[in-house]
């Protein structure tokens, strides 16, 4: 499976990205990107992933709620 994700930065804070991918078989994979990813473009960051042969079920940002966020909805 190939997927491209564009992460958006809607606030003024520059924080790292903490991402959890959940697959159809129930397994997960975490990825962490440092705050420096926002240097090139402070409003969006795009990454392409290949997860063969798995199927994507869910992508969660900051799944363990480590980062401050004004609106988690």
Secondary structure as UniProt FT lines:
FT   STRAND          2..8
FT   STRAND          17..23
FT   TURN            24..25
FT   STRAND          28..33
FT   HELIX           35..38
FT   TURN            39..40
FT   STRAND          44..50
FT   STRAND          56..61
FT   TURN            63..64
//
